[in-house]
Amino acid sequence: MRLAPDQDALDFAGSVRELLADLADAAALRVAWDDADGRIPGVWKRLAEAGVLGLSVPEEYGGSGADLTTLLAVLVEVGRSALPEPLVETIVGAMLLAEAGGVIAEDWLPRVVAGEAVIAVGLGPGALVSAAPWADLLVVADHAGVLCAMPRDEATVTTSESVDRGVRLAAVDVPSRGGSAFDGVHLDRAFDAGVVAVAAQLTGLAEAMLDMAVRHAKQREQFGVVIGSFQAIKHQLADAYVANAFAAPVVARASWSVARDAPTRSRDASHAKHAATVAARRAARTALQVHAGIGYTFEHDLHMWMKRTWTLSSLWGTAAWHKERVAKEVLG
């Protein structure tokens, strides 16, 4: 069993990191927060040109046909940059469309690969759907509980406020048996893929916040020395680092289980979301404490990463929900 990404995957993730550093830095993220849809202009198209949007799309529809283990390193980089783009939702939506096949896959998947379409997906616990206010295609349950796909203008989308202005949430109401139904599609596996993808982003967020905290600890002085020399600061940073270092292999194992539809898939996915959520929230709290008063201000960049952490901690199931799911899987 190989859990670590291969060199090709790491190299590809490195190129994505460079792309995001150029186009989606903290300044661009701030502008996106003030924009109507919370997105960074041009980034989605560049991700498509780089091949990111087609990674999970089968080759017959113009994609690469890669599995979740290949996507993992890219998702970590997306989390590191706190990118306000619906990559997880589009990846999971593409998986569902590819499994459903037929006309709907032929119509939409090439558009996803080209960066011309965004998919919003409503699976699992919680009534709010991320990216629904401006998605081109909605994959949600109708009044009868049947998962179906339809253009956004065929549904009633009611936006909801979020502490993270880079995420657009909405309640989606669709008529019974509206759109195209997903008959015979493995929804549980798609949900688990989304859970692991969000967990990967959370580990990237934790890394970014720890980097901010360490950088500040090396620069900020108190009593004539940098605060990073204080034992209390060192211990907090070390604990946060260890928590994320333990979460990362759990997420990698979960991606392997989802990619191969292992019998432990659901347990591993929930374990990953719980571990990554705990690690990211610890990193956010530690970074905030290290930055002290300035960390609470809107003017400092840290708050955007913290708020993305809090949002992703709730989407696709909270840590408590996934902890209970693991307990049920283990204890029967």
MILUMVO-460431 format. One line per field, with one value per residue (C-alpha): residue in one letter; x, y, z. Coordinates in pm, whole numbers, plus 50000, padded with zeros to 5 digits. Layout:
! residues N
residuo	[A:...]
X	[X:...]
Y	[Y:...]
Z	[Z:...]
This chain:
! residues 332
residuo	[M:R:L:A:P:D:Q:D:A:L:D:F:A:G:S:V:R:E:L:L:A:D:L:A:D:A:A:A:L:R:V:A:W:D:D:A:D:G:R:I:P:G:V:W:K:R:L:A:E:A:G:V:L:G:L:S:V:P:E:E:Y:G:G:S:G:A:D:L:T:T:L:L:A:V:L:V:E:V:G:R:S:A:L:P:E:P:L:V:E:T:I:V:G:A:M:L:L:A:E:A:G:G:V:I:A:E:D:W:L:P:R:V:V:A:G:E:A:V:I:A:V:G:L:G:P:G:A:L:V:S:A:A:P:W:A:D:L:L:V:V:A:D:H:A:G:V:L:C:A:M:P:R:D:E:A:T:V:T:T:S:E:S:V:D:R:G:V:R:L:A:A:V:D:V:P:S:R:G:G:S:A:F:D:G:V:H:L:D:R:A:F:D:A:G:V:V:A:V:A:A:Q:L:T:G:L:A:E:A:M:L:D:M:A:V:R:H:A:K:Q:R:E:Q:F:G:V:V:I:G:S:F:Q:A:I:K:H:Q:L:A:D:A:Y:V:A:N:A:F:A:A:P:V:V:A:R:A:S:W:S:V:A:R:D:A:P:T:R:S:R:D:A:S:H:A:K:H:A:A:T:V:A:A:R:R:A:A:R:T:A:L:Q:V:H:A:G:I:G:Y:T:F:E:H:D:L:H:M:W:M:K:R:T:W:T:L:S:S:L:W:G:T:A:A:W:H:K:E:R:V:A:K:E:V:L:G]
X	[50000:50149:49991:50234:50180:50426:50677:50459:50173:50407:50553:50206:50101:50414:50313:49965:50123:50324:50014:49815:50103:50096:49720:49561:49777:49639:49579:49372:49184:49089:48953:48751:48598:48467:48342:47984:48059:48372:48584:48921:48885:49070:49183:48917:49015:49384:49314:49136:49428:49664:49452:49333:48960:48990:49189:48889:48706:48736:48945:48647:48515:48848:48988:49280:49085:49296:49176:49162:49517:49649:49429:49534:49850:49668:49385:49638:49780:49431:49373:49709:49607:49251:49135:48770:48680:48440:48699:48569:48209:48305:48528:48251:47990:48208:48243:47865:47810:48075:47917:47571:47695:47459:47364:47412:47776:47838:47687:47853:48185:48370:48255:48389:48727:48741:48658:48327:48101:48086:47895:47745:47668:47442:47530:47543:47430:47338:47086:47321:47495:47831:47870:47501:47434:47647:47695:47594:47468:47314:47332:47090:46801:46445:46137:46118:46479:46599:46934:46904:47094:46953:47065:47061:46782:46543:46570:46497:46826:46815:47151:47275:47539:47873:48152:48382:48304:48502:48235:47885:47619:47255:46948:46831:46468:46389:46059:45998:46166:46301:46605:46793:46785:47100:46969:47213:47492:47704:47623:47801:48131:48090:48013:48321:48532:48406:48478:48838:48888:48779:49001:49298:49220:49207:49559:49677:49509:49678:50018:49960:49849:50145:50377:50222:50259:50622:50713:50553:50719:51060:50999:50794:51003:50911:51150:51431:51402:51183:50875:50964:51233:50971:50901:50524:50522:50743:50518:50200:50354:50498:50162:49986:50253:50228:49848:49864:50154:49936:49631:49807:49869:49514:49387:49621:49492:49134:49206:49345:49033:48798:48996:48978:48632:48776:48540:48667:48607:48342:48526:48854:48692:48526:48846:49026:48771:48775:49156:49202:48935:49089:49436:49326:49125:49421:49649:49401:49379:49757:49822:49573:49738:50088:49979:49803:49600:49685:49550:49198:49198:49042:49354:49570:49552:49520:49147:49073:49249:49084:48738:48797:48896:48578:48365:48525:48507:48128:48079:48050:47984:48124:48399:48136:47921:48219:48340:48001:48015:48354:48220:47929:48161:48400:48151:47873]
Y	[50000:50334:50633:50911:51092:50993:51240:51332:51425:51630:51810:51889:52019:52233:52395:52461:52619:52855:52942:53023:53224:53443:53480:53411:53573:53744:54071:53896:53707:54034:54171:53853:53889:54231:54111:54004:53635:53597:53462:53566:53659:53435:53170:52913:52935:52903:52597:52447:52526:52363:52048:52068:52070:51765:51547:51347:51348:51029:51050:50998:51338:51516:51468:51277:51005:51037:50913:51094:50997:51198:51495:51498:51709:51964:51993:52059:52347:52485:52480:52645:52941:52955:52963:53078:52845:52546:52284:52015:52056:52044:51738:51547:51664:51546:51206:51174:51284:51045:50752:50848:50873:50945:51280:51476:51364:51436:51783:51898:51720:51871:52212:52138:52036:52359:52573:52680:52528:52504:52233:52275:51957:51902:51571:51462:51648:52016:52213:52468:52410:52574:52765:52724:53098:53108:52745:52648:52302:52195:51835:51821:51619:51702:51696:51319:51278:51178:51323:51504:51749:52069:52412:52668:52874:52578:52573:52824:52935:53137:53277:53267:53474:53314:53428:53337:53577:53361:53090:53143:52931:52886:52676:52505:52408:52191:52038:51666:51461:51775:51762:51441:51174:50985:50631:50361:50604:50537:50850:50734:50703:51050:51193:51028:51172:51520:51463:51360:51649:51900:51726:51771:52140:52169:52025:52284:52561:52438:52447:52802:52930:52764:52928:53267:53202:53089:53385:53626:53453:53504:53875:53999:54108:54133:54207:54248:53904:53747:53578:53255:53202:53170:52814:52871:52980:52691:52434:52571:52574:52224:52084:52235:52101:51749:51750:51832:51590:51313:51423:51425:51046:50981:51191:51009:50672:50790:50902:50554:50391:50612:50563:50184:50170:49981:49824:50078:50373:50554:50502:50625:50930:51035:50972:51201:51483:51462:51457:51736:51953:51916:51992:52295:52445:52395:52567:52856:52900:52880:53127:53368:53346:53390:53699:53835:54154:54204:53857:53971:54254:54253:54424:54117:53834:53562:53608:53490:53159:53115:53180:52939:52681:52736:52712:52394:52242:52261:52174:51805:51712:51850:51681:51561:51411:51226:51110:50948:50793:50638:50507:50340:50182:50053:49948:49837]
Z	[50000:49894:50065:49977:49644:49372:49232:48935:49168:49387:49085:48954:49296:49300:48971:49112:49419:49197:48995:49309:49455:49142:49100:49439:49704:50015:49829:49561:49831:50000:49674:49623:49969:49870:49531:49465:49417:49629:49343:49203:48834:48593:48842:48747:48380:48464:48678:48379:48147:48396:48391:48753:48674:48452:48690:48812:48477:48266:47953:47720:47835:47796:48146:48296:48474:48791:49129:49461:49561:49266:49356:49720:49693:49476:49730:50007:49802:49738:50114:50180:49966:50108:49747:49720:49435:49444:49350:49586:49474:49107:49157:49336:49088:48800:48968:48992:48632:48504:48690:48568:48208:47922:47779:48101:48127:47759:47793:48113:48172:47872:47995:48343:48199:47996:48299:48145:48411:48790:48976:49323:49516:49817:49986:50346:50661:50652:50451:50292:49958:49893:49563:49481:49423:49108:49003:48650:48750:49080:49203:49498:49639:49536:49763:49731:49845:49498:49391:49061:48843:48696:48580:48859:48706:48735:49115:49391:49544:49868:49970:50328:50506:50591:50822:50533:50249:50007:50037:49903:50076:49984:50052:49734:49672:49368:49252:49298:49023:48868:48639:48564:48837:48938:48936:49046:49133:49445:49643:49960:49776:49622:49965:50113:49829:49916:50284:50215:49971:50236:50493:50258:50228:50607:50639:50386:50585:50902:50730:50610:50951:51121:50868:50953:51326:51303:51082:51330:51627:51464:51410:51706:52006:52372:52659:52409:52246:51977:52121:51938:52200:52475:52580:52596:52231:52123:52290:52132:51785:51832:51946:51647:51411:51558:51531:51159:51102:51244:51042:50704:50680:50801:50510:50272:50389:50343:49986:49913:50060:49858:49536:49573:49732:50029:50286:50543:50310:50516:50844:50697:50537:50861:51056:50811:50842:51222:51247:50992:51154:51499:51361:51158:51442:51676:51424:51393:51769:51808:51527:51679:52021:51878:51684:51995:51944:51577:51497:51585:51334:50989:50855:50920:50668:50931:50977:50620:50681:51019:50881:50593:50855:51054:50740:50605:50953:50927:50559:50463:50825:51149:51351:51600:51323:51176:51518:51575:51228:51307:51635:51459:51203:51470:51735:51504]
